[in-house]
Amino acid sequence: MPLNPQRTVDELRELQQLTGDDNGAQRVAWTETWERARVWLRERFEGVPVVEEIDEAGNQWFTLGEGRENALLIGGHIDSVPNGGWLDGCLNVLAGVEVVRRLAERGAPPVPVRLVNWADEEGARFGRSLFGSSAAAGSMSDHADLAMLKDRDGVGLPDAVGAYGVDLGKTLDAQDQLAGAGAYLELHIEQGPVLESLDLPLGVVLGTFGVQRWRLIWKGQAAHAGSTPMDKRRDALAGAAKFALALREIAAEIGGGAVMTSGGVVCKPGIVTSVVETAEQLLDMRHLDAAELARMLGLARAAADRFAAEENIDVTWEQIWQIEPILFDDTLIGFADEAIHEVAGVSHKLPSGPLHDAAEVSRAGVPTVMVFVQSLRGLSHTKLEDTKDEHLRQSVEVLDRLADRTLAWLAAR
């Protein structure tokens, strides 16, 4: 069976029809539609000598060959956000299906080849992203917090995952799946505008950004909007507003792809007739270099202190969450770069701003690399998400060539 990249495109369209509607993809994890997609995925391997397993965290594995030692892993996720795009996640899984089918036709691989469909990468229902991969990587340390999570209908996470055979208390047993693994490959749409702006179809990912998320609490003084002169106000929102605009300058000074986002501001008392007493502001900061991420935080703190002084208000910081930058494997980056050059004639190296399951696998010590394919208009998590069919076919071919290079490398170790 020769590689058939067009079949991947056709299957992506079939999955779109099966699990989407006029508003987009509806494969939210731990729902009937998501389970329908997993059953459909299983059917893609009809007649192919793979063994399926669903681990303790709900991850779906298909293994070609014997055992797990030194295995080549190809992975992705089939779940989506509500009203999501037709490619986010499922491209990497279905491209992996095509590669595994081609390898199976060639005979027993030199090392096991395993395709994994990670459970709940998006975290759309309960707000906890990378559920399955973090369990397999052993980094899921928040079981107590997870047990308290509820969806918008009041259903608890333990009950939701339990309906699909997952015991929250046993999810870390999924770590056995990564024990001894040789390498991990993941293909994904870029979800951003960089490759399109360069008129390039494909790029190799250097790693995923480190992320810091903070809550800034600006404290001023509530006062009557009609009787308080402008120069006498202690307006908490004024500090938050200045800070939000300053993020552009700080990110530009840091460079290297630095991004900073003021993602929300909640004002109290929150009425039109009062000066804002308290403004709670969310901040997201990302960079591929840990030292530059730390410098970014220092500049942001200095700016916040300056604006607080200018507005005669106070500002405090509360850390919400952080993850260190993840740098992918140099050897695999080289293999990916070579494969892209062969297929597309030119390659590009770029970091990933969004997090992916690949970051968790890399954190677990498995050599990892990702390949990005161009996203039209840079859009994702929307029904408008799209990639040219030609580029999708090229991405499947690149993943296939990358898999061959990696298999030879693993067999020779």
N, C-alpha and C positions, 0 to 999 in steps of 0.2 A: 504494500500500500504506500504509494508515494505521498509526500506531504501535499496537502490540499488546502492552502490558505483561504480560498474562497468558501470552502465548507465552514470554516470558522465564522466568516461573515454571515453566511446563511443561518447558522445555528444561533448566532447572536440575535438575528431578526426573529427567529422562531421563539427564543426565550422572551424577547420583548413582547410578542403577541400573547404568549402564555401567561405572563406575570405582570403585565402593564395595562394601563388604560389611557384615556385621552390626556391625563395629567402627567403621565410618565411611569417609571418603574415603581412597583409597590412591593418589592421583596424585602420588607422589613424583617429582621431576624426575629425568631421565636413567634412566627405567625404561620397560618396555613399556607399563605402564598409562598413564603420562604421554603417551607417544607415541600411544596409542589415543585419548586425549582430544584431542590436536592434530589427528589425522585427522578425528575427529568434528566439531571446530570448523570445519575447512575445509569440511565438507559443509553447514554452516549457511548458507554463501554460495552454494549452488548456484543458478544463474540470476541472480545479482547481479553487476553489472559491476565487480568488484574484482580487483586483481592481487595475488597472494600472493607473499611473499618471506620466506625464512628467512636472517637475517643471520649474520655471522661468530661471534656469541655465542649462536646458537640461538634468538634472538627471532623470533617469527612475526608478520609484518606483512601487513595487508590494506589496499590503497590504493584509494580511490574518487577518481577525477579524475587529472589529469596532474601528474607531478613530485612534489617534496617541499617546495618553497619556500613559506614562510608557512603550512605545513600545520596543520590542526587535528588533534591527536593525542588519541585516547581509549584508555586502557590499563588493564591489569590483568594478573593471572597465573592460569593454570589449574592450576598445581602445588599440591599440598597437603602438609601434614605427614602422617606415618603416623597412621591412625585419626583423621583430621581431620574438620572439619565440612563440610556440603554447600554452604556459601555463601562461605567465606573464599577470596577470590581470584576464583573463577569468576563470582560475581555481576557484578563490574565488566566482565569480558570479554563475558559474554552480554548484559548490558544494552547494551554498546557495539555488539554485533552487531545488536540490534534498532534502535538509532538509525541505524546505517549503512544498514540495509535501508530504513528510512523515507526517509532522505536520497537514496538511489539512486533510489527511485521518483519523487522530485520532479525529478530530472534532474541535470545536471552541477553540482556545488557551486561556489561562487565561489572557493574555495581547496581544495586537496586535503584529503581527510579520511582519516585513517589510524588503523586499529585495531591495537594491538600487544598481543600475548600475551607478556609478558616471561618469559624462561627462568629457572627456579630462583630465585624470589623468596624461598622459605622457607629454602633451605639445609639441608633436612632430612637429606640423605644425607651431605654432607661438612662441614656446619657453616658454610658460606660463603653468607650471605644476600645477596640483591639481585645475584646473579651477572650476569644479562643486562643489567639497567638500569645497573649500575655500569660495565660494559664500554662501553655506548652513551654514557654520560655522561663517559667518559674518566677516571673516578676509580679504576678497577681498577689499583692499583699494586703488587699483591702477587703477581705471577705466580710468582715463585720459591717462595713459601709455598704457593700453590695447587697447584703441581706436586708437592708432597710430601704432599698430603692423601690419605687413604685412607678408605674406608668400613669398616663393621664386618666385612665379609668380606675385607678386604685389597685391594680393587680401588682403583686409583689414580684420582684425578679426571681426569687427562689421558686415560686409557683410557675412562672412563665417558662423558665428553663426546664423545670421538672416535667412539664408536659411533653418535652422532647427528649426525655431520658437522661437529663443532666442533674446530678446532685451537686449543688453549689459547694458543699464541703469537700468534695472529692475531685474538684477540677484540676488541682495541681498534680494529680496523678498523670495528667496528659504530658508531663515532662518526659516520660519515657519515649515519646514519639521523636524527640529531637536528640536523644542520647546517641552519640556516635555518628550523627549525620555529617556528610562530607561537604555539602554546599547547598545554597538556596538561591533560586532564580525567581524573579517576579517581573512581569510585564504589566505596565499600567498606562492609562492615558495620563498626559501631563497634568491636566486640570488647571493649567495656567497658560499664559500667552507667549512664553519665551520662544519655543520652537517655531510657532507660527510667525512671530516677528522676525525671525532669522530665515524664514522660508525653508525650514528643515523638517523632514518627516520624523526623525528619530534622534534620541539622545541617550547617553548613558548617565546614570545617576551616581553622584559621588557619595551621597549619604543623605540623611534626613536632618533637618534643622534641630538644634536644641531649642527648647521652648520654656519660657517663664511666663506664668500668669499671675497677676497681682490685682488686688483691690485697693484703690486709693480712696481714702475717706477725707474729704475736704470739709472743714468745720468753720462756719461763719456765724452770723447772727440773723435770725429771722427779724424782719422789720416791715412795717407797712409800705406797700409799693407806692402809695400816693404821697406820703408825707416824709419819706426819707430821701434827702438829696443824694444825687449820684455819687458825690465825692465823700459822703459819710457812710456809705454802705460797706458791710463786710459780707460780700456775696460769694458763697462757696462755689457757685456755678462758674463764676468768672475765672477762678483758678483752674477748674477742670477744663474750661474752654481753651484757655491759653495753653495748657498742657497738651491737649489733643492736637492743636496746631503745631506745637513744637516738635512732636514726634517725627514729622517729615524731615526737619532739619537734623535731628539726632541720627535718624536712619541714614540720611545722606552722608553725614560725617563718618559714620562707622563704615559704610560701604560693604562690599562683599555679599551683596544680596540681602542685607539686613532689612527686616520688616518689623513695623511696630503698629499696633492697632488699638485704638480706644473703642472697645466693642460695645459699650453701653454706659449710660449715666442715669442714675436714679436720684431725683431731687426730692427733698423734704423741706417744708411741708407740701410742696408740689401743687400749689395753688397760684393763680395768676395775680392775686393781690398781695403776695408776700415775697420779699427778698429770700433767696434760697439760703436756708440755714445749713443743710447738709447735702453734699453731693457725693454719692458713692460711684466711683468710676472704675471700669474694668480695663485692664491693660494686658495685651498679649505681645510678647517680644520673641523674635526667632532669628537664629543665625547658625551657620554651620561650624563656626569656631567658638569654642567655649570661652576663650579669653576675650574675644570681641563681644560675646554675649554679656559677660561680666562688665566690660567697659560700657556697654549700652545701658546697663542698669545704673551704673554710677552717674552717667550723664543725665539719665532720666530723673534720678533722685535730686541731683543738683538743680535741674530745671524746676522741679516741683517745689523745692524749698524757695527758689527765687520768686516764683509766682505767688506762693503763700505769703511771702513778705510784702510783695507789691500790693496784695489785696487785703492785708491785715487779717489773714485767716490762718488756720492750722491745717496741716496735712499729715496723715499717718498711712503706713503701708501694711497690708496683710497679704502674705503669699498664699495663693490658691493651689498652685501645682507647678511642677517643673520636670523636665526630662533633659538629660544631657544630649549633645549632638552625637549622632551615630555616623561613623565613617565606614563605608563599605570596603570590601576586600580589593586590594590593588590588583591581584592577579585576575580576578573575575572582571574587574573594571576593564582591564586590558583585553580580555576575551570578548567582552560586550562591544568595546570600541572597534575591534577588528571585524566582528560580525556585522555591525552597522555599516562600516565602510564598504564591505563586500556587497551588501544588499542595496544601500542607498547612495554610495559613492562619497559621502561626507558624513561626519559625525560631530557631536557636540557634547561636552561634559557640563553638567549642571547639578545643583543641589535640589532637594525636594523640600518645599515648604510644608506641605501636609505630611502628617505621620502616616505610616503604612505598617502592615503586618511584618514587612521585611525588617523594620527597625527592631521589633521584638525578637525576631529570629537572630539577628546580628548580635543583639545584646546577650543572647544565650551562648554566644561563642561560635556560631556556625558561619563560615565564610559566606558572604551574601552580596548580591548585586541586583540592581533594578535597571530596567530599560523603560524609557518614556517614549510614547508616540504622540505626535502633535494633536492638540485639542483645538478645534475651530473656535475662534473668538475667545479662547481661553476659558470657556464655560464648562462647569460641572455642577453636579447636584441640582440639576434642572432638566426638564424634558428637552430643552434646547441644546443640551450636550451633544456633540457630534465630532466625528473624525472621518476623513475621506476613506472610502473603501480601499483605494489603492494603498494608503498608508497602513490601514489595518492588515492588509495582506502582507505588506512588507514587514510589519511587526511580528507576525507569526513566523515568517521565514527567519528573521533575526533570532527569535527565541529558539528556533530549531537549531540553527548553527551554533548559538551560544551553548545549548545543551550538549551538542556533540563535542565541542571543545572541552567543556567541563567534565564530561564523562571520561574523555581520554586522560585528562589531568588527574581525576580521582583514581582511575585504574592504574596509573603509573606511580601513585604514592606508596 
